[in-house]
Amino acid sequence: MTTTLTGSCLCGALRFEASGEPLFQGFCQCLDCRKVTAGRYPAIGVLESGFKSIGESRGYSKKADSGQTITRNFCPTCGSMVFDLGAGMPGVVVINAALLDEPELFKPQSVIFNRSGLSWDHIDPALPRFPAMPPAG
């Protein structure tokens, strides 16, 4: 079954569509994700081949906690962080699930970089947790 995820930034100038089943869904609590999303980043990984952004985006690249370069793509009008492209996951786009048109489609499966989690940021305790990036697979 093919899933289509759609969403947009706060002002609507930058939209996205992703077709296909998500590769992963979960929360990231690394310092960078906390700074762009206030506590944790609700992330959905999709194949780049099924992803399309509509509108202008502006990228900001830096070395992430994983040691790999990640490029966060923002709307230049409202500043919303919409999607990421990471050197550590070629061919994958990570979508900010908080921006989905239907946010209940987000089904988190794990929490990564929980070593950086904040005491006041409560996430379902039943979700598996990883102190850093989990092994592929």
Buried (B, 14 or more C-beta within 10 A) or exposed (E): EEEEBBBBBEEEBBBBBBBBEBBBBBBBBBEBBBEBBEBBBBBBBBBEEBBEBEBEBEEEEEEBBBEEEBBBBBBEBBEBBBBBBBBEBEEBBBBBBBBBEEEEBBEBEBBBBBEBBEEEBEBEEEEEBBEEBBEEE
